[in-house]
Amino acid sequence: MTKWLKREPDDDEKRQQLITEDHHTPLANSFKMVRYAAQEISEAKSARARGSYLRVSFKNTRETAQAVNGMKLSKALTFLENVTTKTMAVPMRRYAGSTGRTAQGKQFGVSKARWPVKSAEHIIDLLKNAEANADGKGLDTSALIIKRIQVNQAPKGRRRTYRAHGRINPYMTNPCHIELILTEAAEEVKKATEDKKVRLSTRQRGTQIRRALIEA
């Protein structure tokens, strides 16, 4: 009768076995992937959209996002559409180096402004995506505001361009990640007007009395 010997696993099989065992440990199961930076906003009452590794300028996109942060959705879409047609400009506050001056920045209190068409188009697409998500959740799309919008740097793309006399220059790209959250605007409760009593000094009261006597 033939007796079969048990084969010992090789190094690759041992390594794969260790990885599989570690994957099922309680520590590995405790990790949860976090996709959005704002965790304090309830997902049930908000709509979200995200774009990763977008080939669009990080600096221009960051300034465009800050310009519409906190706006109503309808107003933000109108503003970005005007940016694409260059009838309104995006104020450049943080990344304003080598930016020309334009009179369209006066309404934002700045003199340096640009028309980042590509950044505006990417944000418009994400806003419409988030609006569709809000409609699917049953939120009132006419009352949506941009609660949070964040732009992060993505890994830079490095290429090369060939110059005269055998030179090679870097040809870099600066992509970005964009994430935004829409929520319904809270109803504003107007404060009741209170009749404030004006406290007058003795001299002011005397002046009022004399003026009343003269007018009488």
CNS distance restraints for C-alpha pairs under 8 A (distance, minus, plus):
assign (resid   9 and name CA) (resid  13 and name CA) 5.79 0.50 0.50
assign (resid   9 and name CA) (resid  14 and name CA) 6.37 0.50 0.50
assign (resid  10 and name CA) (resid  14 and name CA) 6.34 0.50 0.50
assign (resid  11 and name CA) (resid  15 and name CA) 6.18 0.50 0.50
assign (resid  12 and name CA) (resid  16 and name CA) 6.22 0.50 0.50
assign (resid  13 and name CA) (resid  17 and name CA) 6.10 0.50 0.50
assign (resid  14 and name CA) (resid  18 and name CA) 6.28 0.50 0.50
assign (resid  15 and name CA) (resid  19 and name CA) 6.34 0.50 0.50
assign (resid  16 and name CA) (resid  20 and name CA) 6.19 0.50 0.50
assign (resid  17 and name CA) (resid  21 and name CA) 6.18 0.50 0.50
assign (resid  18 and name CA) (resid  22 and name CA) 6.12 0.50 0.50
assign (resid  19 and name CA) (resid  23 and name CA) 6.13 0.50 0.50
assign (resid  20 and name CA) (resid  24 and name CA) 6.75 0.50 0.50
assign (resid  21 and name CA) (resid  25 and name CA) 6.72 0.50 0.50
assign (resid  22 and name CA) (resid  28 and name CA) 6.99 0.50 0.50
assign (resid  23 and name CA) (resid  28 and name CA) 5.68 0.50 0.50
assign (resid  23 and name CA) (resid  29 and name CA) 7.53 0.50 0.50
assign (resid  24 and name CA) (resid  28 and name CA) 6.48 0.50 0.50
assign (resid  24 and name CA) (resid  29 and name CA) 6.78 0.50 0.50
assign (resid  25 and name CA) (resid  29 and name CA) 6.49 0.50 0.50
assign (resid  26 and name CA) (resid  30 and name CA) 6.18 0.50 0.50
assign (resid  27 and name CA) (resid  31 and name CA) 7.12 0.50 0.50
assign (resid  36 and name CA) (resid 179 and name CA) 7.08 0.50 0.50
assign (resid  38 and name CA) (resid 148 and name CA) 7.90 0.50 0.50
assign (resid  41 and name CA) (resid  46 and name CA) 7.38 0.50 0.50
assign (resid  42 and name CA) (resid  46 and name CA) 6.38 0.50 0.50
assign (resid  43 and name CA) (resid  47 and name CA) 6.96 0.50 0.50
assign (resid  44 and name CA) (resid 137 and name CA) 7.88 0.50 0.50
assign (resid  45 and name CA) (resid 139 and name CA) 7.53 0.50 0.50
assign (resid  45 and name CA) (resid 183 and name CA) 6.43 0.50 0.50
assign (resid  45 and name CA) (resid 184 and name CA) 7.54 0.50 0.50
assign (resid  46 and name CA) (resid 134 and name CA) 6.95 0.50 0.50
assign (resid  46 and name CA) (resid 181 and name CA) 6.54 0.50 0.50
assign (resid  46 and name CA) (resid 182 and name CA) 5.51 0.50 0.50
assign (resid  46 and name CA) (resid 183 and name CA) 4.63 0.50 0.50
assign (resid  46 and name CA) (resid 184 and name CA) 7.37 0.50 0.50
assign (resid  47 and name CA) (resid 130 and name CA) 5.58 0.50 0.50
assign (resid  47 and name CA) (resid 131 and name CA) 7.17 0.50 0.50
assign (resid  47 and name CA) (resid 133 and name CA) 5.74 0.50 0.50
assign (resid  47 and name CA) (resid 134 and name CA) 4.94 0.50 0.50
assign (resid  47 and name CA) (resid 137 and name CA) 7.83 0.50 0.50
assign (resid  47 and name CA) (resid 181 and name CA) 5.72 0.50 0.50
assign (resid  47 and name CA) (resid 182 and name CA) 5.15 0.50 0.50
assign (resid  47 and name CA) (resid 183 and name CA) 6.60 0.50 0.50
assign (resid  48 and name CA) (resid 130 and name CA) 5.22 0.50 0.50
assign (resid  48 and name CA) (resid 133 and name CA) 7.14 0.50 0.50
assign (resid  48 and name CA) (resid 134 and name CA) 7.99 0.50 0.50
assign (resid  48 and name CA) (resid 179 and name CA) 7.51 0.50 0.50
assign (resid  48 and name CA) (resid 180 and name CA) 5.83 0.50 0.50
assign (resid  48 and name CA) (resid 181 and name CA) 4.56 0.50 0.50
assign (resid  48 and name CA) (resid 182 and name CA) 6.31 0.50 0.50
assign (resid  49 and name CA) (resid 126 and name CA) 5.90 0.50 0.50
assign (resid  49 and name CA) (resid 127 and name CA) 7.35 0.50 0.50
assign (resid  49 and name CA) (resid 129 and name CA) 6.37 0.50 0.50
assign (resid  49 and name CA) (resid 130 and name CA) 5.08 0.50 0.50
assign (resid  49 and name CA) (resid 179 and name CA) 5.91 0.50 0.50
assign (resid  49 and name CA) (resid 180 and name CA) 5.67 0.50 0.50
assign (resid  49 and name CA) (resid 181 and name CA) 6.75 0.50 0.50
assign (resid  50 and name CA) (resid 126 and name CA) 6.87 0.50 0.50
assign (resid  50 and name CA) (resid 177 and name CA) 7.58 0.50 0.50
assign (resid  50 and name CA) (resid 178 and name CA) 5.67 0.50 0.50
assign (resid  50 and name CA) (resid 179 and name CA) 4.31 0.50 0.50
assign (resid  50 and name CA) (resid 180 and name CA) 6.50 0.50 0.50
assign (resid  51 and name CA) (resid 126 and name CA) 7.38 0.50 0.50
assign (resid  51 and name CA) (resid 177 and name CA) 5.68 0.50 0.50
assign (resid  51 and name CA) (resid 178 and name CA) 5.15 0.50 0.50
assign (resid  51 and name CA) (resid 179 and name CA) 6.39 0.50 0.50
assign (resid  52 and name CA) (resid 154 and name CA) 7.88 0.50 0.50
assign (resid  52 and name CA) (resid 176 and name CA) 6.77 0.50 0.50
assign (resid  52 and name CA) (resid 177 and name CA) 4.43 0.50 0.50
assign (resid  52 and name CA) (resid 178 and name CA) 6.48 0.50 0.50
assign (resid  53 and name CA) (resid 154 and name CA) 5.91 0.50 0.50
assign (resid  53 and name CA) (resid 155 and name CA) 7.94 0.50 0.50
assign (resid  53 and name CA) (resid 175 and name CA) 5.82 0.50 0.50
assign (resid  53 and name CA) (resid 176 and name CA) 5.46 0.50 0.50
assign (resid  53 and name CA) (resid 177 and name CA) 5.55 0.50 0.50
assign (resid  54 and name CA) (resid 175 and name CA) 5.40 0.50 0.50
assign (resid  54 and name CA) (resid 176 and name CA) 5.43 0.50 0.50
assign (resid  54 and name CA) (resid 177 and name CA) 6.26 0.50 0.50
assign (resid  55 and name CA) (resid 173 and name CA) 7.54 0.50 0.50
assign (resid  55 and name CA) (resid 174 and name CA) 7.25 0.50 0.50
assign (resid  55 and name CA) (resid 175 and name CA) 4.65 0.50 0.50
assign (resid  55 and name CA) (resid 176 and name CA) 6.94 0.50 0.50
assign (resid  56 and name CA) (resid  61 and name CA) 7.27 0.50 0.50
assign (resid  56 and name CA) (resid 118 and name CA) 6.77 0.50 0.50
assign (resid  56 and name CA) (resid 119 and name CA) 6.32 0.50 0.50
assign (resid  56 and name CA) (resid 174 and name CA) 7.04 0.50 0.50
assign (resid  56 and name CA) (resid 175 and name CA) 5.30 0.50 0.50
assign (resid  56 and name CA) (resid 176 and name CA) 6.76 0.50 0.50
assign (resid  57 and name CA) (resid  61 and name CA) 6.02 0.50 0.50
assign (resid  57 and name CA) (resid 119 and name CA) 7.18 0.50 0.50
assign (resid  57 and name CA) (resid 173 and name CA) 7.70 0.50 0.50
assign (resid  57 and name CA) (resid 174 and name CA) 5.67 0.50 0.50
assign (resid  57 and name CA) (resid 175 and name CA) 5.85 0.50 0.50
assign (resid  57 and name CA) (resid 176 and name CA) 7.13 0.50 0.50
assign (resid  58 and name CA) (resid  62 and name CA) 6.00 0.50 0.50
assign (resid  58 and name CA) (resid 151 and name CA) 7.39 0.50 0.50
assign (resid  58 and name CA) (resid 152 and name CA) 7.48 0.50 0.50
assign (resid  58 and name CA) (resid 153 and name CA) 6.29 0.50 0.50
assign (resid  58 and name CA) (resid 174 and name CA) 5.95 0.50 0.50
assign (resid  58 and name CA) (resid 175 and name CA) 5.81 0.50 0.50
assign (resid  58 and name CA) (resid 176 and name CA) 5.27 0.50 0.50
assign (resid  59 and name CA) (resid  63 and name CA) 6.41 0.50 0.50
assign (resid  59 and name CA) (resid  95 and name CA) 6.25 0.50 0.50
assign (resid  60 and name CA) (resid  64 and name CA) 6.18 0.50 0.50
assign (resid  60 and name CA) (resid  95 and name CA) 7.78 0.50 0.50
assign (resid  60 and name CA) (resid 116 and name CA) 6.21 0.50 0.50
assign (resid  60 and name CA) (resid 119 and name CA) 6.61 0.50 0.50
assign (resid  61 and name CA) (resid  65 and name CA) 6.02 0.50 0.50
assign (resid  61 and name CA) (resid 116 and name CA) 7.60 0.50 0.50
assign (resid  61 and name CA) (resid 119 and name CA) 5.01 0.50 0.50
assign (resid  61 and name CA) (resid 120 and name CA) 7.49 0.50 0.50
assign (resid  61 and name CA) (resid 151 and name CA) 7.18 0.50 0.50
assign (resid  62 and name CA) (resid  66 and name CA) 6.25 0.50 0.50
assign (resid  62 and name CA) (resid 150 and name CA) 7.62 0.50 0.50
assign (resid  62 and name CA) (resid 151 and name CA) 5.60 0.50 0.50
assign (resid  63 and name CA) (resid  67 and name CA) 6.27 0.50 0.50
assign (resid  63 and name CA) (resid  90 and name CA) 7.09 0.50 0.50
assign (resid  63 and name CA) (resid  91 and name CA) 7.05 0.50 0.50
assign (resid  63 and name CA) (resid  92 and name CA) 6.04 0.50 0.50
assign (resid  63 and name CA) (resid  93 and name CA) 7.25 0.50 0.50
assign (resid  63 and name CA) (resid  94 and name CA) 7.52 0.50 0.50
assign (resid  63 and name CA) (resid  95 and name CA) 7.51 0.50 0.50
assign (resid  64 and name CA) (resid  68 and name CA) 6.79 0.50 0.50
assign (resid  64 and name CA) (resid  90 and name CA) 6.00 0.50 0.50
assign (resid  64 and name CA) (resid  91 and name CA) 7.83 0.50 0.50
assign (resid  64 and name CA) (resid 116 and name CA) 7.56 0.50 0.50
assign (resid  64 and name CA) (resid 119 and name CA) 6.95 0.50 0.50
assign (resid  64 and name CA) (resid 120 and name CA) 6.80 0.50 0.50
assign (resid  65 and name CA) (resid  69 and name CA) 6.09 0.50 0.50
assign (resid  65 and name CA) (resid 123 and name CA) 7.58 0.50 0.50
assign (resid  65 and name CA) (resid 149 and name CA) 6.41 0.50 0.50
assign (resid  65 and name CA) (resid 150 and name CA) 7.20 0.50 0.50
assign (resid  65 and name CA) (resid 151 and name CA) 7.40 0.50 0.50
assign (resid  66 and name CA) (resid 149 and name CA) 7.58 0.50 0.50
assign (resid  67 and name CA) (resid  90 and name CA) 6.63 0.50 0.50
assign (resid  67 and name CA) (resid  91 and name CA) 7.05 0.50 0.50
assign (resid  68 and name CA) (resid  76 and name CA) 5.61 0.50 0.50
assign (resid  68 and name CA) (resid 146 and name CA) 7.55 0.50 0.50
assign (resid  69 and name CA) (resid 146 and name CA) 5.81 0.50 0.50
assign (resid  69 and name CA) (resid 147 and name CA) 7.03 0.50 0.50
assign (resid  69 and name CA) (resid 148 and name CA) 6.45 0.50 0.50
assign (resid  69 and name CA) (resid 149 and name CA) 6.18 0.50 0.50
assign (resid  70 and name CA) (resid 145 and name CA) 6.31 0.50 0.50
assign (resid  70 and name CA) (resid 146 and name CA) 4.97 0.50 0.50
assign (resid  70 and name CA) (resid 147 and name CA) 5.65 0.50 0.50
assign (resid  70 and name CA) (resid 148 and name CA) 7.12 0.50 0.50
assign (resid  71 and name CA) (resid  75 and name CA) 6.47 0.50 0.50
assign (resid  71 and name CA) (resid  76 and name CA) 5.85 0.50 0.50
assign (resid  71 and name CA) (resid 145 and name CA) 5.70 0.50 0.50
assign (resid  71 and name CA) (resid 146 and name CA) 5.69 0.50 0.50
assign (resid  72 and name CA) (resid  76 and name CA) 6.09 0.50 0.50
assign (resid  72 and name CA) (resid 143 and name CA) 7.36 0.50 0.50
assign (resid  72 and name CA) (resid 144 and name CA) 6.03 0.50 0.50
assign (resid  72 and name CA) (resid 145 and name CA) 4.15 0.50 0.50
assign (resid  72 and name CA) (resid 146 and name CA) 6.26 0.50 0.50
assign (resid  73 and name CA) (resid  77 and name CA) 6.19 0.50 0.50
assign (resid  73 and name CA) (resid 127 and name CA) 7.69 0.50 0.50
assign (resid  73 and name CA) (resid 142 and name CA) 7.84 0.50 0.50
assign (resid  73 and name CA) (resid 143 and name CA) 7.85 0.50 0.50
assign (resid  73 and name CA) (resid 144 and name CA) 5.66 0.50 0.50
assign (resid  73 and name CA) (resid 145 and name CA) 5.16 0.50 0.50
assign (resid  73 and name CA) (resid 146 and name CA) 6.32 0.50 0.50
assign (resid  74 and name CA) (resid  78 and name CA) 6.28 0.50 0.50
assign (resid  74 and name CA) (resid 142 and name CA) 7.56 0.50 0.50
assign (resid  75 and name CA) (resid  79 and name CA) 6.15 0.50 0.50
assign (resid  76 and name CA) (resid  80 and name CA) 6.16 0.50 0.50
assign (resid  77 and name CA) (resid  81 and name CA) 6.09 0.50 0.50
assign (resid  77 and name CA) (resid 124 and name CA) 6.46 0.50 0.50
assign (resid  77 and name CA) (resid 127 and name CA) 7.80 0.50 0.50
assign (resid  78 and name CA) (resid  82 and name CA) 6.26 0.50 0.50
assign (resid  79 and name CA) (resid  83 and name CA) 6.32 0.50 0.50
assign (resid  79 and name CA) (resid  88 and name CA) 7.11 0.50 0.50
assign (resid  80 and name CA) (resid  84 and name CA) 6.40 0.50 0.50
assign (resid  80 and name CA) (resid 120 and name CA) 5.55 0.50 0.50
assign (resid  80 and name CA) (resid 121 and name CA) 7.60 0.50 0.50
assign (resid  80 and name CA) (resid 124 and name CA) 6.94 0.50 0.50
assign (resid  81 and name CA) (resid  85 and name CA) 6.56 0.50 0.50
assign (resid  81 and name CA) (resid 120 and name CA) 7.59 0.50 0.50
assign (resid  82 and name CA) (resid  86 and name CA) 5.92 0.50 0.50
assign (resid  82 and name CA) (resid  87 and name CA) 5.21 0.50 0.50
assign (resid  82 and name CA) (resid  88 and name CA) 5.34 0.50 0.50
assign (resid  83 and name CA) (resid  87 and name CA) 6.06 0.50 0.50
assign (resid  83 and name CA) (resid  88 and name CA) 5.01 0.50 0.50
assign (resid  83 and name CA) (resid  89 and name CA) 5.70 0.50 0.50
assign (resid  83 and name CA) (resid  90 and name CA) 7.20 0.50 0.50
assign (resid  83 and name CA) (resid 115 and name CA) 5.72 0.50 0.50
assign (resid  83 and name CA) (resid 116 and name CA) 7.24 0.50 0.50
assign (resid  83 and name CA) (resid 117 and name CA) 6.44 0.50 0.50
assign (resid  83 and name CA) (resid 120 and name CA) 6.93 0.50 0.50
assign (resid  84 and name CA) (resid 115 and name CA) 7.04 0.50 0.50
assign (resid  84 and name CA) (resid 116 and name CA) 7.48 0.50 0.50
assign (resid  84 and name CA) (resid 117 and name CA) 4.78 0.50 0.50
assign (resid  84 and name CA) (resid 118 and name CA) 7.97 0.50 0.50
assign (resid  84 and name CA) (resid 120 and name CA) 6.66 0.50 0.50
assign (resid  84 and name CA) (resid 121 and name CA) 7.35 0.50 0.50
assign (resid  86 and name CA) (resid 115 and name CA) 6.04 0.50 0.50
assign (resid  88 and name CA) (resid 104 and name CA) 6.27 0.50 0.50
assign (resid  88 and name CA) (resid 115 and name CA) 7.59 0.50 0.50
assign (resid  89 and name CA) (resid 104 and name CA) 5.81 0.50 0.50
assign (resid  89 and name CA) (resid 105 and name CA) 6.44 0.50 0.50
assign (resid  89 and name CA) (resid 113 and name CA) 5.74 0.50 0.50
assign (resid  89 and name CA) (resid 114 and name CA) 5.40 0.50 0.50
assign (resid  89 and name CA) (resid 115 and name CA) 5.25 0.50 0.50
assign (resid  90 and name CA) (resid 105 and name CA) 7.32 0.50 0.50
assign (resid  90 and name CA) (resid 113 and name CA) 5.34 0.50 0.50
assign (resid  90 and name CA) (resid 114 and name CA) 5.35 0.50 0.50
assign (resid  90 and name CA) (resid 115 and name CA) 6.06 0.50 0.50
assign (resid  90 and name CA) (resid 116 and name CA) 7.47 0.50 0.50
assign (resid  91 and name CA) (resid 105 and name CA) 5.87 0.50 0.50
assign (resid  91 and name CA) (resid 108 and name CA) 6.63 0.50 0.50
assign (resid  91 and name CA) (resid 110 and name CA) 6.52 0.50 0.50
assign (resid  91 and name CA) (resid 111 and name CA) 7.88 0.50 0.50
assign (resid  91 and name CA) (resid 112 and name CA) 6.30 0.50 0.50
assign (resid  91 and name CA) (resid 113 and name CA) 4.39 0.50 0.50
assign (resid  91 and name CA) (resid 114 and name CA) 6.69 0.50 0.50
assign (resid  92 and name CA) (resid  96 and name CA) 5.05 0.50 0.50
assign (resid  92 and name CA) (resid  99 and name CA) 7.77 0.50 0.50
assign (resid  92 and name CA) (resid 110 and name CA) 7.79 0.50 0.50
assign (resid  92 and name CA) (resid 112 and name CA) 5.79 0.50 0.50
assign (resid  92 and name CA) (resid 113 and name CA) 5.10 0.50 0.50
assign (resid  92 and name CA) (resid 114 and name CA) 6.92 0.50 0.50
assign (resid  93 and name CA) (resid 110 and name CA) 7.77 0.50 0.50
assign (resid  93 and name CA) (resid 112 and name CA) 7.75 0.50 0.50
assign (resid  96 and name CA) (resid 112 and name CA) 6.82 0.50 0.50
assign (resid  96 and name CA) (resid 113 and name CA) 7.97 0.50 0.50
assign (resid  99 and name CA) (resid 112 and name CA) 5.98 0.50 0.50
assign (resid  99 and name CA) (resid 113 and name CA) 6.88 0.50 0.50
assign (resid  99 and name CA) (resid 114 and name CA) 7.26 0.50 0.50
assign (resid 100 and name CA) (resid 112 and name CA) 5.73 0.50 0.50
assign (resid 100 and name CA) (resid 113 and name CA) 6.92 0.50 0.50
assign (resid 100 and name CA) (resid 114 and name CA) 7.69 0.50 0.50
assign (resid 101 and name CA) (resid 105 and name CA) 7.93 0.50 0.50
assign (resid 101 and name CA) (resid 111 and name CA) 5.24 0.50 0.50
assign (resid 101 and name CA) (resid 112 and name CA) 4.47 0.50 0.50
assign (resid 101 and name CA) (resid 113 and name CA) 6.36 0.50 0.50
assign (resid 102 and name CA) (resid 111 and name CA) 5.95 0.50 0.50
assign (resid 102 and name CA) (resid 112 and name CA) 6.18 0.50 0.50
assign (resid 102 and name CA) (resid 113 and name CA) 6.27 0.50 0.50
assign (resid 103 and name CA) (resid 111 and name CA) 6.68 0.50 0.50
assign (resid 104 and name CA) (resid 111 and name CA) 7.87 0.50 0.50
assign (resid 104 and name CA) (resid 113 and name CA) 7.27 0.50 0.50
assign (resid 105 and name CA) (resid 109 and name CA) 6.45 0.50 0.50
assign (resid 105 and name CA) (resid 110 and name CA) 5.15 0.50 0.50
assign (resid 105 and name CA) (resid 111 and name CA) 5.17 0.50 0.50
assign (resid 105 and name CA) (resid 112 and name CA) 6.30 0.50 0.50
assign (resid 105 and name CA) (resid 113 and name CA) 5.58 0.50 0.50
assign (resid 106 and name CA) (resid 110 and name CA) 5.56 0.50 0.50
assign (resid 106 and name CA) (resid 111 and name CA) 6.18 0.50 0.50
assign (resid 116 and name CA) (resid 120 and name CA) 6.25 0.50 0.50
assign (resid 117 and name CA) (resid 121 and name CA) 6.21 0.50 0.50
assign (resid 118 and name CA) (resid 122 and name CA) 6.39 0.50 0.50
assign (resid 119 and name CA) (resid 123 and name CA) 6.33 0.50 0.50
assign (resid 120 and name CA) (resid 124 and name CA) 6.08 0.50 0.50
assign (resid 121 and name CA) (resid 125 and name CA) 6.32 0.50 0.50
assign (resid 122 and name CA) (resid 126 and name CA) 6.45 0.50 0.50
assign (resid 123 and name CA) (resid 127 and name CA) 6.07 0.50 0.50
assign (resid 124 and name CA) (resid 128 and name CA) 6.20 0.50 0.50
assign (resid 125 and name CA) (resid 129 and name CA) 6.19 0.50 0.50
assign (resid 126 and name CA) (resid 130 and name CA) 6.15 0.50 0.50
assign (resid 126 and name CA) (resid 180 and name CA) 7.84 0.50 0.50
assign (resid 127 and name CA) (resid 131 and name CA) 6.07 0.50 0.50
assign (resid 127 and name CA) (resid 180 and name CA) 7.84 0.50 0.50
assign (resid 128 and name CA) (resid 132 and name CA) 6.22 0.50 0.50
assign (resid 129 and name CA) (resid 133 and name CA) 6.35 0.50 0.50
assign (resid 130 and name CA) (resid 134 and name CA) 6.15 0.50 0.50
assign (resid 130 and name CA) (resid 180 and name CA) 7.98 0.50 0.50
assign (resid 130 and name CA) (resid 181 and name CA) 7.50 0.50 0.50
assign (resid 130 and name CA) (resid 182 and name CA) 6.99 0.50 0.50
assign (resid 131 and name CA) (resid 135 and name CA) 6.21 0.50 0.50
assign (resid 131 and name CA) (resid 141 and name CA) 6.60 0.50 0.50
assign (resid 131 and name CA) (resid 182 and name CA) 7.77 0.50 0.50
assign (resid 132 and name CA) (resid 136 and name CA) 6.25 0.50 0.50
assign (resid 133 and name CA) (resid 137 and name CA) 6.36 0.50 0.50
assign (resid 134 and name CA) (resid 138 and name CA) 6.33 0.50 0.50
assign (resid 134 and name CA) (resid 139 and name CA) 5.30 0.50 0.50
assign (resid 134 and name CA) (resid 140 and name CA) 7.59 0.50 0.50
assign (resid 134 and name CA) (resid 141 and name CA) 6.71 0.50 0.50
assign (resid 134 and name CA) (resid 182 and name CA) 7.84 0.50 0.50
assign (resid 135 and name CA) (resid 139 and name CA) 5.64 0.50 0.50
assign (resid 135 and name CA) (resid 140 and name CA) 7.16 0.50 0.50
assign (resid 135 and name CA) (resid 141 and name CA) 6.40 0.50 0.50
assign (resid 139 and name CA) (resid 184 and name CA) 7.31 0.50 0.50
assign (resid 140 and name CA) (resid 144 and name CA) 6.78 0.50 0.50
assign (resid 140 and name CA) (resid 184 and name CA) 6.89 0.50 0.50
assign (resid 141 and name CA) (resid 184 and name CA) 7.83 0.50 0.50
assign (resid 143 and name CA) (resid 184 and name CA) 5.37 0.50 0.50
assign (resid 143 and name CA) (resid 185 and name CA) 5.74 0.50 0.50
assign (resid 144 and name CA) (resid 182 and name CA) 6.07 0.50 0.50
assign (resid 144 and name CA) (resid 183 and name CA) 5.38 0.50 0.50
assign (resid 144 and name CA) (resid 184 and name CA) 4.46 0.50 0.50
assign (resid 144 and name CA) (resid 185 and name CA) 5.92 0.50 0.50
assign (resid 145 and name CA) (resid 182 and name CA) 5.57 0.50 0.50
assign (resid 145 and name CA) (resid 183 and name CA) 5.64 0.50 0.50
assign (resid 145 and name CA) (resid 184 and name CA) 6.10 0.50 0.50
assign (resid 145 and name CA) (resid 185 and name CA) 5.97 0.50 0.50
assign (resid 146 and name CA) (resid 180 and name CA) 7.29 0.50 0.50
assign (resid 146 and name CA) (resid 181 and name CA) 6.18 0.50 0.50
assign (resid 146 and name CA) (resid 182 and name CA) 4.77 0.50 0.50
assign (resid 146 and name CA) (resid 183 and name CA) 6.72 0.50 0.50
assign (resid 147 and name CA) (resid 180 and name CA) 7.69 0.50 0.50
assign (resid 147 and name CA) (resid 181 and name CA) 5.68 0.50 0.50
assign (resid 147 and name CA) (resid 182 and name CA) 5.37 0.50 0.50
assign (resid 147 and name CA) (resid 183 and name CA) 6.00 0.50 0.50
assign (resid 148 and name CA) (resid 180 and name CA) 5.47 0.50 0.50
assign (resid 148 and name CA) (resid 181 and name CA) 5.20 0.50 0.50
assign (resid 148 and name CA) (resid 182 and name CA) 7.13 0.50 0.50
assign (resid 149 and name CA) (resid 178 and name CA) 7.35 0.50 0.50
assign (resid 149 and name CA) (resid 179 and name CA) 5.78 0.50 0.50
assign (resid 149 and name CA) (resid 180 and name CA) 4.14 0.50 0.50
assign (resid 149 and name CA) (resid 181 and name CA) 6.43 0.50 0.50
assign (resid 150 and name CA) (resid 178 and name CA) 5.82 0.50 0.50
assign (resid 150 and name CA) (resid 179 and name CA) 5.41 0.50 0.50
assign (resid 150 and name CA) (resid 180 and name CA) 6.29 0.50 0.50
assign (resid 151 and name CA) (resid 176 and name CA) 6.62 0.50 0.50
assign (resid 151 and name CA) (resid 177 and name CA) 5.64 0.50 0.50
assign (resid 151 and name CA) (resid 178 and name CA) 4.64 0.50 0.50
assign (resid 151 and name CA) (resid 179 and name CA) 6.65 0.50 0.50
assign (resid 152 and name CA) (resid 176 and name CA) 5.55 0.50 0.50
assign (resid 152 and name CA) (resid 177 and name CA) 5.09 0.50 0.50
assign (resid 152 and name CA) (resid 178 and name CA) 6.56 0.50 0.50
assign (resid 153 and name CA) (resid 174 and name CA) 7.36 0.50 0.50
assign (resid 153 and name CA) (resid 175 and name CA) 6.47 0.50 0.50
assign (resid 153 and name CA) (resid 176 and name CA) 4.49 0.50 0.50
assign (resid 153 and name CA) (resid 177 and name CA) 6.23 0.50 0.50
assign (resid 154 and name CA) (resid 174 and name CA) 7.05 0.50 0.50
assign (resid 154 and name CA) (resid 175 and name CA) 5.29 0.50 0.50
assign (resid 154 and name CA) (resid 176 and name CA) 4.50 0.50 0.50
assign (resid 154 and name CA) (resid 177 and name CA) 6.09 0.50 0.50
assign (resid 155 and name CA) (resid 174 and name CA) 7.38 0.50 0.50
assign (resid 155 and name CA) (resid 175 and name CA) 6.98 0.50 0.50
assign (resid 155 and name CA) (resid 176 and name CA) 7.91 0.50 0.50
assign (resid 156 and name CA) (resid 172 and name CA) 6.89 0.50 0.50
assign (resid 156 and name CA) (resid 173 and name CA) 5.72 0.50 0.50
assign (resid 156 and name CA) (resid 174 and name CA) 5.06 0.50 0.50
assign (resid 156 and name CA) (resid 175 and name CA) 6.42 0.50 0.50
assign (resid 157 and name CA) (resid 172 and name CA) 5.61 0.50 0.50
assign (resid 157 and name CA) (resid 173 and name CA) 4.91 0.50 0.50
assign (resid 157 and name CA) (resid 174 and name CA) 6.64 0.50 0.50
assign (resid 157 and name CA) (resid 175 and name CA) 7.68 0.50 0.50
assign (resid 158 and name CA) (resid 170 and name CA) 6.90 0.50 0.50
assign (resid 158 and name CA) (resid 171 and name CA) 6.15 0.50 0.50
assign (resid 158 and name CA) (resid 172 and name CA) 4.78 0.50 0.50
assign (resid 158 and name CA) (resid 173 and name CA) 6.63 0.50 0.50
assign (resid 159 and name CA) (resid 170 and name CA) 6.03 0.50 0.50
assign (resid 159 and name CA) (resid 171 and name CA) 4.84 0.50 0.50
assign (resid 159 and name CA) (resid 172 and name CA) 5.93 0.50 0.50
assign (resid 160 and name CA) (resid 168 and name CA) 6.50 0.50 0.50
assign (resid 160 and name CA) (resid 169 and name CA) 5.75 0.50 0.50
assign (resid 160 and name CA) (resid 170 and name CA) 4.64 0.50 0.50
assign (resid 160 and name CA) (resid 171 and name CA) 4.80 0.50 0.50
assign (resid 160 and name CA) (resid 172 and name CA) 7.77 0.50 0.50
assign (resid 161 and name CA) (resid 168 and name CA) 5.78 0.50 0.50
assign (resid 161 and name CA) (resid 169 and name CA) 5.37 0.50 0.50
assign (resid 161 and name CA) (resid 170 and name CA) 6.27 0.50 0.50
assign (resid 161 and name CA) (resid 171 and name CA) 5.96 0.50 0.50
assign (resid 162 and name CA) (resid 166 and name CA) 7.24 0.50 0.50
assign (resid 162 and name CA) (resid 167 and name CA) 6.12 0.50 0.50
assign (resid 162 and name CA) (resid 168 and name CA) 4.70 0.50 0.50
assign (resid 162 and name CA) (resid 169 and name CA) 6.43 0.50 0.50
assign (resid 163 and name CA) (resid 167 and name CA) 4.97 0.50 0.50
assign (resid 163 and name CA) (resid 168 and name CA) 5.71 0.50 0.50
assign (resid 163 and name CA) (resid 169 and name CA) 7.06 0.50 0.50
assign (resid 200 and name CA) (resid 204 and name CA) 5.70 0.50 0.50
assign (resid 200 and name CA) (resid 205 and name CA) 6.10 0.50 0.50
assign (resid 201 and name CA) (resid 205 and name CA) 6.23 0.50 0.50
assign (resid 202 and name CA) (resid 206 and name CA) 6.16 0.50 0.50
assign (resid 203 and name CA) (resid 207 and name CA) 6.20 0.50 0.50
assign (resid 204 and name CA) (resid 208 and name CA) 6.30 0.50 0.50
assign (resid 205 and name CA) (resid 209 and name CA) 6.26 0.50 0.50
assign (resid 206 and name CA) (resid 210 and name CA) 6.21 0.50 0.50
assign (resid 207 and name CA) (resid 211 and name CA) 6.09 0.50 0.50
assign (resid 208 and name CA) (resid 212 and name CA) 6.11 0.50 0.50
assign (resid 209 and name CA) (resid 213 and name CA) 6.23 0.50 0.50
assign (resid 210 and name CA) (resid 214 and name CA) 6.17 0.50 0.50
assign (resid 211 and name CA) (resid 215 and name CA) 6.16 0.50 0.50
assign (resid 212 and name CA) (resid 216 and name CA) 6.08 0.50 0.50
